Amino acid sequence: MTVEELLVFGKSCIHSDHAKLLLSDLLELNPLELLNHLHDRVDIDKCEKYKKEVTALKEGKPLQYVIGNVNFYGYQFMVDERVLIPRFETEQLVEEVCKYIENSPKKELKVLDIGCGSGVIGLTLKKKFPQIFVDLLDISKDALEVAKENANKLGLEVKFIESDLFSNVSEKYDIIVSNPPYIRENEEIEQIVKDNEPSIALYGGEDGLFYYKRIVKDIKSYLKEDFFIAFEIGYQQAEDIIKITNEYLDNVSITKKQDLSERDRMIFIESMNKK
């Protein structure tokens, strides 16, 4: 089959933009370049793979899982059904942590990414700031395997910790960042998310606050004196998380930030014990 014939097939089954994205990814071309290759013949193995990918997308599999990667903060990360698909809001979280690192007088900061999933947060920070030390933590062996593969692809040396939150952690950190599961058990979510993404990375108990409570309750033992905590949160959870924080941490500055839709999406907790 030719490129043009494959595109016609793809567009008959799925959105034309998705058909072009799948084929350009398969042929390692920019989508705009496909127009210059319409009459090129595609080998049979790639034709079959394209048809399978189109069918998978038609049947409700997320595009990122079909392609097998996602662009996050300008870097390519492998993703599949073992990990959550990174969202744009998490890029905003990373941006705020980057600002903190850039303004810190300490250069060799130690960072812990709790519930790392594919590793996008911790690995992006390490890529941008090679001098820092990054530990990636997850309870899921499967997620850590994906994170390890991404670290290898990006040529990064980080430490991996298989742990139920702090159970296997023994060090103290300058920065702890986390995008924990925060969806309420009875909360309505998109069917494509519910059917495909790992539930362990989505649901945070009856009120969605289960992991925030556990993290904040024990976090003090794993923080250096001058510390910074960054949480991604559900848009209705800011005040509850601030209340939890004030219950367990003293002498801190707490800031909430909104996403581009002007919804509360991030909480930052900074020590006031400045040296």
CYANA upper distance limits for C-alpha pairs under 8 A (distance plus 0.5 A):
  1 MET  CA      5 GLU  CA      6.51
  1 MET  CA      6 LEU  CA      7.16
  1 MET  CA     41 ARG  CA      6.17
  1 MET  CA     42 VAL  CA      6.35
  1 MET  CA     43 ASP  CA      8.12
  1 MET  CA     44 ILE  CA      8.17
  1 MET  CA     47 CYS  CA      7.66
  2 THR  CA      6 LEU  CA      6.80
  2 THR  CA     38 LEU  CA      7.10
  2 THR  CA     39 HIS  CA      6.04
  2 THR  CA     40 ASP  CA      5.85
  2 THR  CA     41 ARG  CA      4.72
  2 THR  CA     42 VAL  CA      6.17
  3 VAL  CA      7 LEU  CA      6.72
  3 VAL  CA     34 LEU  CA      8.03
  3 VAL  CA     37 HIS  CA      7.12
  3 VAL  CA     38 LEU  CA      5.29
  3 VAL  CA     39 HIS  CA      6.60
  3 VAL  CA     40 ASP  CA      6.34
  3 VAL  CA     41 ARG  CA      6.85
  3 VAL  CA     42 VAL  CA      7.02
  4 GLU  CA      8 VAL  CA      6.74
  4 GLU  CA     38 LEU  CA      5.13
  4 GLU  CA     39 HIS  CA      6.86
  5 GLU  CA      9 PHE  CA      6.78
  6 LEU  CA     10 GLY  CA      6.59
  6 LEU  CA     23 LEU  CA      8.49
  6 LEU  CA     47 CYS  CA      7.88
  6 LEU  CA     50 TYR  CA      8.43
  7 LEU  CA     11 LYS  CA      6.48
  7 LEU  CA     19 ALA  CA      6.92
  7 LEU  CA     20 LYS  CA      7.29
  7 LEU  CA     23 LEU  CA      8.03
  8 VAL  CA     12 SER  CA      6.74
  9 PHE  CA     13 CYS  CA      7.30
 10 GLY  CA     14 ILE  CA      6.56
 10 GLY  CA     15 HIS  CA      8.47
 10 GLY  CA     16 SER  CA      7.68
 10 GLY  CA     19 ALA  CA      5.47
 10 GLY  CA     20 LYS  CA      8.41
 10 GLY  CA     51 LYS  CA      8.06
 10 GLY  CA     54 VAL  CA      6.73
 11 LYS  CA     15 HIS  CA      6.44
 11 LYS  CA     16 SER  CA      5.26
 11 LYS  CA     19 ALA  CA      6.24
 13 CYS  CA     54 VAL  CA      7.64
 13 CYS  CA     55 THR  CA      8.18
 13 CYS  CA     58 LYS  CA      7.10
 14 ILE  CA     18 HIS  CA      7.23
 14 ILE  CA     19 ALA  CA      6.89
 14 ILE  CA     54 VAL  CA      7.49
 14 ILE  CA     57 LEU  CA      7.86
 14 ILE  CA     58 LYS  CA      6.48
 15 HIS  CA     19 ALA  CA      6.75
 16 SER  CA     20 LYS  CA      6.72
 17 ASP  CA     21 LEU  CA      6.66
 18 HIS  CA     22 LEU  CA      6.57
 18 HIS  CA     63 LEU  CA      8.30
 19 ALA  CA     23 LEU  CA      6.82
 19 ALA  CA     54 VAL  CA      7.66
 20 LYS  CA     24 SER  CA      6.44
 20 LYS  CA     31 PRO  CA      6.54
 20 LYS  CA     34 LEU  CA      8.44
 21 LEU  CA     25 ASP  CA      6.54
 21 LEU  CA     31 PRO  CA      6.70
 22 LEU  CA     26 LEU  CA      6.69
 22 LEU  CA     50 TYR  CA      7.72
 22 LEU  CA     53 GLU  CA      7.95
 22 LEU  CA     54 VAL  CA      8.18
 22 LEU  CA     67 ILE  CA      7.20
 23 LEU  CA     27 LEU  CA      6.59
 23 LEU  CA     31 PRO  CA      8.47
 23 LEU  CA     50 TYR  CA      7.25
 24 SER  CA     28 GLU  CA      6.14
 24 SER  CA     29 LEU  CA      5.28
 24 SER  CA     30 ASN  CA      6.35
 24 SER  CA     31 PRO  CA      5.70
 24 SER  CA     34 LEU  CA      7.29
 25 ASP  CA     29 LEU  CA      6.84
 25 ASP  CA     30 ASN  CA      8.22
 25 ASP  CA     67 ILE  CA      7.75
 26 LEU  CA     46 LYS  CA      7.86
 26 LEU  CA     50 TYR  CA      7.84
 29 LEU  CA     33 GLU  CA      6.63
 29 LEU  CA     34 LEU  CA      7.41
 30 ASN  CA     34 LEU  CA      7.50
 33 GLU  CA     37 HIS  CA      7.46
 34 LEU  CA     38 LEU  CA      6.70
 42 VAL  CA     46 LYS  CA      7.09
 42 VAL  CA     47 CYS  CA      6.92
 43 ASP  CA     47 CYS  CA      6.84
 44 ILE  CA     48 GLU  CA      6.69
 45 ASP  CA     49 LYS  CA      6.72
 46 LYS  CA     50 TYR  CA      6.54
 47 CYS  CA     51 LYS  CA      6.78
 48 GLU  CA     52 LYS  CA      6.75
 49 LYS  CA     53 GLU  CA      6.69
 50 TYR  CA     54 VAL  CA      6.63
 51 LYS  CA     55 THR  CA      6.66
 52 LYS  CA     56 ALA  CA      6.60
 53 GLU  CA     57 LEU  CA      6.70
 53 GLU  CA     66 VAL  CA      6.53
 53 GLU  CA     67 ILE  CA      8.38
 54 VAL  CA     58 LYS  CA      6.60
 55 THR  CA     59 GLU  CA      6.64
 56 ALA  CA     60 GLY  CA      7.07
 56 ALA  CA     61 LYS  CA      6.06
 56 ALA  CA     66 VAL  CA      7.55
 57 LEU  CA     61 LYS  CA      5.40
 57 LEU  CA     62 PRO  CA      6.97
 57 LEU  CA     63 LEU  CA      6.89
 57 LEU  CA     66 VAL  CA      7.42
 60 GLY  CA    192 ILE  CA      6.82
 61 LYS  CA     65 TYR  CA      7.41
 61 LYS  CA     66 VAL  CA      7.27
 61 LYS  CA    192 ILE  CA      7.59
 61 LYS  CA    196 ASN  CA      7.31
 62 PRO  CA     66 VAL  CA      6.90
 62 PRO  CA    192 ILE  CA      7.43
 62 PRO  CA    196 ASN  CA      7.94
 63 LEU  CA     67 ILE  CA      6.63
 64 GLN  CA     68 GLY  CA      6.16
 64 GLN  CA     69 ASN  CA      6.25
 64 GLN  CA     70 VAL  CA      6.49
 64 GLN  CA     79 VAL  CA      7.52
 64 GLN  CA     80 ASP  CA      8.13
 64 GLN  CA     85 ILE  CA      7.72
 65 TYR  CA     69 ASN  CA      7.40
 65 TYR  CA     79 VAL  CA      6.69
 65 TYR  CA     80 ASP  CA      5.40
 65 TYR  CA     81 GLU  CA      7.21
 68 GLY  CA     78 MET  CA      6.19
 68 GLY  CA     79 VAL  CA      5.88
 68 GLY  CA     80 ASP  CA      6.47
 69 ASN  CA     76 GLN  CA      7.00
 69 ASN  CA     77 PHE  CA      5.83
 69 ASN  CA     78 MET  CA      4.68
 69 ASN  CA     79 VAL  CA      5.62
 69 ASN  CA     80 ASP  CA      8.24
 70 VAL  CA     76 GLN  CA      6.23
 70 VAL  CA     77 PHE  CA      5.88
 70 VAL  CA     78 MET  CA      6.99
 70 VAL  CA     79 VAL  CA      7.33
 70 VAL  CA     85 ILE  CA      8.44
 70 VAL  CA     86 PRO  CA      8.28
 71 ASN  CA     75 TYR  CA      5.95
 71 ASN  CA     76 GLN  CA      5.18
 71 ASN  CA     77 PHE  CA      6.81
 72 PHE  CA     76 GLN  CA      6.85
 72 PHE  CA     77 PHE  CA      7.45
 72 PHE  CA     86 PRO  CA      7.85
 72 PHE  CA     91 GLU  CA      7.45
 72 PHE  CA    120 VAL  CA      7.50
 73 TYR  CA     91 GLU  CA      6.67
 73 TYR  CA    124 THR  CA      7.77
 75 TYR  CA    124 THR  CA      8.19
 77 PHE  CA    118 SER  CA      8.00
 77 PHE  CA    120 VAL  CA      7.64
 77 PHE  CA    150 ASN  CA      6.43
 78 MET  CA    118 SER  CA      7.88
 78 MET  CA    146 VAL  CA      7.62
 78 MET  CA    149 GLU  CA      8.22
 78 MET  CA    150 ASN  CA      6.75
 79 VAL  CA     83 VAL  CA      6.91
 79 VAL  CA     84 LEU  CA      8.20
 79 VAL  CA     85 ILE  CA      7.30
 79 VAL  CA    118 SER  CA      7.04
 79 VAL  CA    146 VAL  CA      7.63
 80 ASP  CA     84 LEU  CA      8.45
 80 ASP  CA     85 ILE  CA      8.47
 81 GLU  CA    196 ASN  CA      7.12
 81 GLU  CA    197 GLU  CA      6.46
 81 GLU  CA    198 PRO  CA      7.17
 82 ARG  CA    142 ASP  CA      6.38
 82 ARG  CA    143 ALA  CA      6.25
 82 ARG  CA    146 VAL  CA      8.12
 82 ARG  CA    197 GLU  CA      8.08
 82 ARG  CA    198 PRO  CA      6.88
 83 VAL  CA    117 GLY  CA      5.92
 83 VAL  CA    118 SER  CA      6.38
 83 VAL  CA    142 ASP  CA      8.38
 83 VAL  CA    143 ALA  CA      6.14
 83 VAL  CA    146 VAL  CA      8.14
 83 VAL  CA    197 GLU  CA      7.36
 83 VAL  CA    198 PRO  CA      6.81
 83 VAL  CA    201 ALA  CA      7.88
 84 LEU  CA    117 GLY  CA      7.09
 84 LEU  CA    118 SER  CA      7.85
 84 LEU  CA    197 GLU  CA      6.22
 84 LEU  CA    198 PRO  CA      6.98
 84 LEU  CA    201 ALA  CA      6.88
 84 LEU  CA    202 LEU  CA      8.41
 85 ILE  CA    197 GLU  CA      7.92
 86 PRO  CA     90 THR  CA      7.28
 86 PRO  CA    120 VAL  CA      7.97
 87 ARG  CA     91 GLU  CA      7.61
 88 PHE  CA     92 GLN  CA      7.21
 89 GLU  CA     93 LEU  CA      7.01
 89 GLU  CA    232 GLU  CA      8.42
 89 GLU  CA    259 ASP  CA      6.87
 89 GLU  CA    265 ARG  CA      7.86
 90 THR  CA     94 VAL  CA      6.79
 90 THR  CA    121 ILE  CA      8.15
 90 THR  CA    179 ASN  CA      8.15
 90 THR  CA    232 GLU  CA      7.44
 91 GLU  CA     95 GLU  CA      6.68
 91 GLU  CA    121 ILE  CA      8.47
 92 GLN  CA     96 GLU  CA      6.97
 92 GLN  CA    259 ASP  CA      7.93
 93 LEU  CA     97 VAL  CA      6.99
 93 LEU  CA    230 ALA  CA      7.86
 93 LEU  CA    231 PHE  CA      8.15
 93 LEU  CA    232 GLU  CA      7.13
 93 LEU  CA    266 MET  CA      7.21
 94 VAL  CA     98 CYS  CA      6.59
 94 VAL  CA    121 ILE  CA      6.79
 94 VAL  CA    124 THR  CA      8.33
 94 VAL  CA    125 LEU  CA      7.85
 95 GLU  CA     99 LYS  CA      6.91
 96 GLU  CA    100 TYR  CA      7.02
 97 VAL  CA    101 ILE  CA      6.82
 97 VAL  CA    230 ALA  CA      7.66
 98 CYS  CA    102 GLU  CA      6.57
 98 CYS  CA    125 LEU  CA      7.50
 99 LYS  CA    103 ASN  CA      6.75
100 TYR  CA    104 SER  CA      6.59
101 ILE  CA    107 LYS  CA      8.48
101 ILE  CA    109 LEU  CA      8.42
107 LYS  CA    131 GLN  CA      7.26
107 LYS  CA    132 ILE  CA      7.36
108 GLU  CA    131 GLN  CA      6.17
108 GLU  CA    132 ILE  CA      5.25
108 GLU  CA    133 PHE  CA      7.28
109 LEU  CA    131 GLN  CA      8.31
109 LEU  CA    132 ILE  CA      5.46
109 LEU  CA    133 PHE  CA      6.69
109 LEU  CA    173 TYR  CA      8.24
109 LEU  CA    174 ASP  CA      6.42
109 LEU  CA    175 ILE  CA      7.97
110 LYS  CA    132 ILE  CA      6.50
110 LYS  CA    133 PHE  CA      5.20
110 LYS  CA    134 VAL  CA      6.51
110 LYS  CA    135 ASP  CA      8.44
110 LYS  CA    172 LYS  CA      8.46
110 LYS  CA    173 TYR  CA      5.66
110 LYS  CA    174 ASP  CA      5.83
110 LYS  CA    175 ILE  CA      6.92
111 VAL  CA    122 GLY  CA      8.17
111 VAL  CA    132 ILE  CA      7.87
111 VAL  CA    133 PHE  CA      6.51
111 VAL  CA    134 VAL  CA      5.24
111 VAL  CA    135 ASP  CA      6.69
111 VAL  CA    173 TYR  CA      6.27
111 VAL  CA    174 ASP  CA      6.65
111 VAL  CA    175 ILE  CA      5.24
111 VAL  CA    176 ILE  CA      6.27
111 VAL  CA    177 VAL  CA      8.08
112 LEU  CA    122 GLY  CA      7.96
112 LEU  CA    134 VAL  CA      6.45
112 LEU  CA    135 ASP  CA      5.37
112 LEU  CA    136 LEU  CA      6.62
112 LEU  CA    137 LEU  CA      7.75
112 LEU  CA    173 TYR  CA      7.13
112 LEU  CA    175 ILE  CA      6.86
112 LEU  CA    176 ILE  CA      5.29
112 LEU  CA    177 VAL  CA      6.78
113 ASP  CA    121 ILE  CA      7.49
113 ASP  CA    122 GLY  CA      6.09
113 ASP  CA    134 VAL  CA      8.02
113 ASP  CA    135 ASP  CA      6.76
113 ASP  CA    136 LEU  CA      5.52
113 ASP  CA    137 LEU  CA      6.46
113 ASP  CA    176 ILE  CA      6.59
113 ASP  CA    177 VAL  CA      5.55
113 ASP  CA    178 SER  CA      6.18
114 ILE  CA    136 LEU  CA      7.11
114 ILE  CA    137 LEU  CA      5.52
114 ILE  CA    138 ASP  CA      6.85
114 ILE  CA    165 LEU  CA      7.30
114 ILE  CA    176 ILE  CA      7.83
114 ILE  CA    177 VAL  CA      6.85
114 ILE  CA    178 SER  CA      5.42
114 ILE  CA    179 ASN  CA      7.87
114 ILE  CA    180 PRO  CA      7.88
115 GLY  CA    136 LEU  CA      8.17
115 GLY  CA    137 LEU  CA      6.12
115 GLY  CA    138 ASP  CA      5.03
115 GLY  CA    139 ILE  CA      7.66
115 GLY  CA    165 LEU  CA      8.19
115 GLY  CA    178 SER  CA      6.88
115 GLY  CA    179 ASN  CA      7.26
115 GLY  CA    180 PRO  CA      6.48
116 CYS  CA    120 VAL  CA      7.78
116 CYS  CA    121 ILE  CA      7.53
116 CYS  CA    122 GLY  CA      7.64
116 CYS  CA    136 LEU  CA      6.21
116 CYS  CA    137 LEU  CA      6.15
116 CYS  CA    138 ASP  CA      6.18
116 CYS  CA    143 ALA  CA      8.20
116 CYS  CA    144 LEU  CA      8.24
116 CYS  CA    147 ALA  CA      8.09
116 CYS  CA    178 SER  CA      7.96
116 CYS  CA    179 ASN  CA      8.32
117 GLY  CA    138 ASP  CA      7.17
117 GLY  CA    143 ALA  CA      5.47
117 GLY  CA    144 LEU  CA      7.19
117 GLY  CA    146 VAL  CA      8.06
117 GLY  CA    147 ALA  CA      7.11
117 GLY  CA    201 ALA  CA      8.38
118 SER  CA    143 ALA  CA      6.49
118 SER  CA    144 LEU  CA      7.61
118 SER  CA    146 VAL  CA      5.91
118 SER  CA    147 ALA  CA      4.97
118 SER  CA    150 ASN  CA      7.76
119 GLY  CA    123 LEU  CA      6.11
119 GLY  CA    124 THR  CA      8.46
119 GLY  CA    136 LEU  CA      7.46
119 GLY  CA    144 LEU  CA      8.45
119 GLY  CA    146 VAL  CA      8.25
119 GLY  CA    147 ALA  CA      5.24
119 GLY  CA    150 ASN  CA      7.71
119 GLY  CA    151 ALA  CA      8.31
120 VAL  CA    124 THR  CA      6.22
120 VAL  CA    147 ALA  CA      8.43
121 ILE  CA    125 LEU  CA      6.85
122 GLY  CA    126 LYS  CA      6.74
122 GLY  CA    134 VAL  CA      6.84
122 GLY  CA    135 ASP  CA      7.87
122 GLY  CA    136 LEU  CA      6.95
123 LEU  CA    127 LYS  CA      6.49
123 LEU  CA    134 VAL  CA      8.26
123 LEU  CA    151 ALA  CA      7.17
123 LEU  CA    156 LEU  CA      7.91
123 LEU  CA    158 VAL  CA      8.45
124 THR  CA    128 LYS  CA      6.69
125 LEU  CA    129 PHE  CA      6.42
126 LYS  CA    130 PRO  CA      5.71
126 LYS  CA    131 GLN  CA      8.17
126 LYS  CA    132 ILE  CA      6.95
126 LYS  CA    133 PHE  CA      7.84
126 LYS  CA    134 VAL  CA      7.05
126 LYS  CA    156 LEU  CA      7.75
126 LYS  CA    158 VAL  CA      8.47
127 LYS  CA    154 LEU  CA      8.26
127 LYS  CA    156 LEU  CA      7.60
133 PHE  CA    158 VAL  CA      7.47
134 VAL  CA    158 VAL  CA      5.91
134 VAL  CA    159 LYS  CA      6.96
135 ASP  CA    158 VAL  CA      6.38
135 ASP  CA    159 LYS  CA      5.11
135 ASP  CA    160 PHE  CA      6.27
135 ASP  CA    161 ILE  CA      7.53
136 LEU  CA    158 VAL  CA      7.76
136 LEU  CA    159 LYS  CA      6.60
136 LEU  CA    160 PHE  CA      5.36
136 LEU  CA    161 ILE  CA      6.55
137 LEU  CA    144 LEU  CA      8.24
137 LEU  CA    160 PHE  CA      6.45
137 LEU  CA    161 ILE  CA      5.12
137 LEU  CA    162 GLU  CA      6.34
137 LEU  CA    163 SER  CA      6.89
137 LEU  CA    165 LEU  CA      8.03
138 ASP  CA    143 ALA  CA      7.49
138 ASP  CA    144 LEU  CA      6.99
138 ASP  CA    161 ILE  CA      7.09
138 ASP  CA    162 GLU  CA      5.85
138 ASP  CA    163 SER  CA      6.25
138 ASP  CA    164 ASP  CA      7.48
138 ASP  CA    165 LEU  CA      7.82
139 ILE  CA    162 GLU  CA      5.85
139 ILE  CA    163 SER  CA      5.29
139 ILE  CA    164 ASP  CA      5.49
139 ILE  CA    165 LEU  CA      7.72
140 SER  CA    144 LEU  CA      6.89
140 SER  CA    162 GLU  CA      7.50
141 LYS  CA    145 GLU  CA      6.76
141 LYS  CA    162 GLU  CA      7.30
142 ASP  CA    146 VAL  CA      7.10
143 ALA  CA    147 ALA  CA      6.77
144 LEU  CA    148 LYS  CA      6.48
144 LEU  CA    160 PHE  CA      7.72
144 LEU  CA    162 GLU  CA      7.98
145 GLU  CA    149 GLU  CA      6.79
146 VAL  CA    150 ASN  CA      6.81
147 ALA  CA    151 ALA  CA      6.64
148 LYS  CA    152 ASN  CA      6.71
148 LYS  CA    160 PHE  CA      8.35
149 GLU  CA    153 LYS  CA      6.73
150 ASN  CA    154 LEU  CA      6.66
151 ALA  CA    155 GLY  CA      6.47
151 ALA  CA    156 LEU  CA      5.59
151 ALA  CA    157 GLU  CA      7.50
151 ALA  CA    158 VAL  CA      8.03
152 ASN  CA    156 LEU  CA      6.70
161 ILE  CA    168 ASN  CA      7.74
161 ILE  CA    169 VAL  CA      8.18
162 GLU  CA    168 ASN  CA      7.77
163 SER  CA    167 SER  CA      6.33
163 SER  CA    168 ASN  CA      5.75
163 SER  CA    169 VAL  CA      8.00
164 ASP  CA    168 ASN  CA      7.82
165 LEU  CA    169 VAL  CA      8.45
165 LEU  CA    215 ILE  CA      7.52
166 PHE  CA    215 ILE  CA      8.34
166 PHE  CA    218 ASP  CA      8.18
169 VAL  CA    222 TYR  CA      8.44
170 SER  CA    222 TYR  CA      7.96
171 GLU  CA    222 TYR  CA      6.65
172 LYS  CA    221 SER  CA      7.79
172 LYS  CA    222 TYR  CA      4.76
172 LYS  CA    223 LEU  CA      5.35
172 LYS  CA    224 LYS  CA      6.09
173 TYR  CA    222 TYR  CA      6.61
173 TYR  CA    223 LEU  CA      5.40
173 TYR  CA    224 LYS  CA      5.99
173 TYR  CA    227 PHE  CA      7.83
174 ASP  CA    223 LEU  CA      6.75
174 ASP  CA    224 LYS  CA      6.00
174 ASP  CA    225 GLU  CA      8.47
174 ASP  CA    226 ASP  CA      7.09
174 ASP  CA    227 PHE  CA      5.21
174 ASP  CA    228 PHE  CA      6.82
175 ILE  CA    223 LEU  CA      8.18
175 ILE  CA    227 PHE  CA      6.26
175 ILE  CA    228 PHE  CA      5.31
175 ILE  CA    229 ILE  CA      6.22
175 ILE  CA    230 ALA  CA      8.31
176 ILE  CA    223 LEU  CA      8.44
176 ILE  CA    228 PHE  CA      7.04
176 ILE  CA    229 ILE  CA      5.40
176 ILE  CA    230 ALA  CA      6.94
177 VAL  CA    229 ILE  CA      6.18
177 VAL  CA    230 ALA  CA      5.10
177 VAL  CA    231 PHE  CA      6.44
178 SER  CA    230 ALA  CA      6.87
178 SER  CA    231 PHE  CA      5.61
178 SER  CA    232 GLU  CA      7.06
179 ASN  CA    231 PHE  CA      6.32
179 ASN  CA    232 GLU  CA      5.33
179 ASN  CA    233 ILE  CA      7.61
180 PRO  CA    201 ALA  CA      7.60
180 PRO  CA    202 LEU  CA      8.43
180 PRO  CA    204 GLY  CA      8.20
180 PRO  CA    211 TYR  CA      7.01
180 PRO  CA    212 TYR  CA      7.99
180 PRO  CA    231 PHE  CA      8.38
180 PRO  CA    232 GLU  CA      7.87
180 PRO  CA    233 ILE  CA      8.45
181 PRO  CA    200 ILE  CA      7.75
181 PRO  CA    201 ALA  CA      5.58
181 PRO  CA    202 LEU  CA      5.04
181 PRO  CA    203 TYR  CA      5.54
181 PRO  CA    204 GLY  CA      5.34
181 PRO  CA    208 GLY  CA      7.86
181 PRO  CA    211 TYR  CA      7.54
182 TYR  CA    202 LEU  CA      6.84
182 TYR  CA    203 TYR  CA      6.06
182 TYR  CA    204 GLY  CA      4.87
182 TYR  CA    205 GLY  CA      8.16
182 TYR  CA    208 GLY  CA      4.92
182 TYR  CA    209 LEU  CA      6.66
182 TYR  CA    210 PHE  CA      8.27
182 TYR  CA    211 TYR  CA      8.07
182 TYR  CA    233 ILE  CA      7.22
182 TYR  CA    234 GLY  CA      6.65
183 ILE  CA    187 GLU  CA      7.03
183 ILE  CA    202 LEU  CA      6.30
183 ILE  CA    203 TYR  CA      5.10
183 ILE  CA    204 GLY  CA      5.90
183 ILE  CA    205 GLY  CA      8.03
183 ILE  CA    207 ASP  CA      8.30
183 ILE  CA    208 GLY  CA      5.47
183 ILE  CA    234 GLY  CA      7.63
184 ARG  CA    203 TYR  CA      6.47
184 ARG  CA    204 GLY  CA      6.38
184 ARG  CA    205 GLY  CA      6.31
184 ARG  CA    206 GLU  CA      5.81
184 ARG  CA    207 ASP  CA      5.56
184 ARG  CA    208 GLY  CA      4.72
184 ARG  CA    209 LEU  CA      8.49
185 GLU  CA    203 TYR  CA      6.56
185 GLU  CA    204 GLY  CA      7.55
185 GLU  CA    205 GLY  CA      6.15
185 GLU  CA    206 GLU  CA      5.52
185 GLU  CA    207 ASP  CA      7.68
185 GLU  CA    208 GLY  CA      7.61
186 ASN  CA    206 GLU  CA      7.74
189 ILE  CA    193 VAL  CA      7.49
189 ILE  CA    194 LYS  CA      7.14
190 GLU  CA    194 LYS  CA      6.80
191 GLN  CA    195 ASP  CA      6.40
192 ILE  CA    196 ASN  CA      6.61
193 VAL  CA    197 GLU  CA      5.90
194 LYS  CA    199 SER  CA      7.97
197 GLU  CA    201 ALA  CA      8.24
197 GLU  CA    202 LEU  CA      8.27
198 PRO  CA    202 LEU  CA      7.28
199 SER  CA    203 TYR  CA      6.61
203 TYR  CA    208 GLY  CA      7.11
204 GLY  CA    208 GLY  CA      4.56
204 GLY  CA    209 LEU  CA      6.29
204 GLY  CA    210 PHE  CA      5.77
204 GLY  CA    211 TYR  CA      6.73
205 GLY  CA    209 LEU  CA      7.10
205 GLY  CA    210 PHE  CA      5.87
206 GLU  CA    210 PHE  CA      8.27
209 LEU  CA    213 LYS  CA      6.68
209 LEU  CA    237 GLN  CA      8.33
209 LEU  CA    241 ILE  CA      8.22
210 PHE  CA    214 ARG  CA      6.97
211 TYR  CA    215 ILE  CA      6.47
212 TYR  CA    216 VAL  CA      6.46
212 TYR  CA    241 ILE  CA      7.58
213 LYS  CA    217 LYS  CA      6.39
213 LYS  CA    241 ILE  CA      8.50
213 LYS  CA    244 ILE  CA      7.13
214 ARG  CA    218 ASP  CA      7.05
215 ILE  CA    219 ILE  CA      6.14
216 VAL  CA    220 LYS  CA      8.02
216 VAL  CA    244 ILE  CA      7.77
216 VAL  CA    245 THR  CA      6.83
216 VAL  CA    248 TYR  CA      7.25
216 VAL  CA    249 LEU  CA      8.47
217 LYS  CA    248 TYR  CA      6.51
218 ASP  CA    222 TYR  CA      8.31
219 ILE  CA    223 LEU  CA      7.11
220 LYS  CA    249 LEU  CA      7.80
223 LEU  CA    227 PHE  CA      6.79
225 GLU  CA    271 SER  CA      7.89
225 GLU  CA    273 ASN  CA      7.03
226 ASP  CA    270 GLU  CA      8.37
226 ASP  CA    271 SER  CA      6.01
226 ASP  CA    272 MET  CA      7.87
226 ASP  CA    273 ASN  CA      6.25
226 ASP  CA    274 LYS  CA      6.52
226 ASP  CA    275 LYS  CA      8.07
227 PHE  CA    270 GLU  CA      6.42
227 PHE  CA    271 SER  CA      5.75
228 PHE  CA    268 PHE  CA      7.69
228 PHE  CA    269 ILE  CA      6.28
228 PHE  CA    270 GLU  CA      5.04
228 PHE  CA    271 SER  CA      6.92
229 ILE  CA    268 PHE  CA      6.14
229 ILE  CA    269 ILE  CA      5.43
229 ILE  CA    270 GLU  CA      6.84
230 ALA  CA    266 MET  CA      7.76
230 ALA  CA    267 ILE  CA      6.47
230 ALA  CA    268 PHE  CA      5.18
230 ALA  CA    269 ILE  CA      7.02
231 PHE  CA    266 MET  CA      6.15
231 PHE  CA    267 ILE  CA      5.67
231 PHE  CA    268 PHE  CA      6.93
232 GLU  CA    265 ARG  CA      6.36
232 GLU  CA    266 MET  CA      5.11
232 GLU  CA    267 ILE  CA      7.04
233 ILE  CA    237 GLN  CA      6.90
233 ILE  CA    238 ALA  CA      7.53
233 ILE  CA    264 ASP  CA      8.14
233 ILE  CA    265 ARG  CA      5.58
233 ILE  CA    266 MET  CA      6.02
233 ILE  CA    267 ILE  CA      7.58
234 GLY  CA    238 ALA  CA      8.05
234 GLY  CA    264 ASP  CA      7.97
234 GLY  CA    265 ARG  CA      6.52
235 TYR  CA    263 ARG  CA      6.09
235 TYR  CA    264 ASP  CA      5.28
235 TYR  CA    265 ARG  CA      5.75
236 GLN  CA    264 ASP  CA      7.51
237 GLN  CA    241 ILE  CA      6.69
237 GLN  CA    264 ASP  CA      8.41
238 ALA  CA    242 ILE  CA      6.67
238 ALA  CA    256 LYS  CA      7.47
238 ALA  CA    264 ASP  CA      7.02
238 ALA  CA    265 ARG  CA      8.16
238 ALA  CA    266 MET  CA      8.27
238 ALA  CA    267 ILE  CA      7.49
239 GLU  CA    243 LYS  CA      6.68
240 ASP  CA    244 ILE  CA      6.76
241 ILE  CA    245 THR  CA      6.57
242 ILE  CA    246 ASN  CA      6.73
242 ILE  CA    254 ILE  CA      7.69
243 LYS  CA    247 GLU  CA      6.87
244 ILE  CA    248 TYR  CA      7.29
245 THR  CA    249 LEU  CA      6.24
246 ASN  CA    250 ASP  CA      7.17
251 ASN  CA    271 SER  CA      6.98
251 ASN  CA    272 MET  CA      6.09
251 ASN  CA    273 ASN  CA      7.74
252 VAL  CA    269 ILE  CA      6.91
252 VAL  CA    270 GLU  CA      5.98
252 VAL  CA    271 SER  CA      5.12
252 VAL  CA    272 MET  CA      5.71
253 SER  CA    268 PHE  CA      8.49
253 SER  CA    269 ILE  CA      6.17
253 SER  CA    270 GLU  CA      5.61
253 SER  CA    271 SER  CA      6.88
253 SER  CA    272 MET  CA      7.05
254 ILE  CA    267 ILE  CA      7.54
254 ILE  CA    268 PHE  CA      6.17
254 ILE  CA    269 ILE  CA      5.08
254 ILE  CA    270 GLU  CA      7.00
255 THR  CA    267 ILE  CA      6.22
255 THR  CA    268 PHE  CA      5.58
255 THR  CA    269 ILE  CA      7.01
256 LYS  CA    264 ASP  CA      7.18
256 LYS  CA    265 ARG  CA      7.98
256 LYS  CA    266 MET  CA      6.07
256 LYS  CA    267 ILE  CA      4.96
256 LYS  CA    268 PHE  CA      6.76
257 LYS  CA    264 ASP  CA      6.24
257 LYS  CA    265 ARG  CA      6.64
257 LYS  CA    266 MET  CA      5.60
257 LYS  CA    267 ILE  CA      6.92
258 GLN  CA    262 GLU  CA      5.59
258 GLN  CA    263 ARG  CA      5.42
258 GLN  CA    264 ASP  CA      4.75
258 GLN  CA    265 ARG  CA      5.67
258 GLN  CA    266 MET  CA      7.02
259 ASP  CA    263 ARG  CA      6.04
259 ASP  CA    264 ASP  CA      6.99
259 ASP  CA    265 ARG  CA      6.23
259 ASP  CA    266 MET  CA      8.36
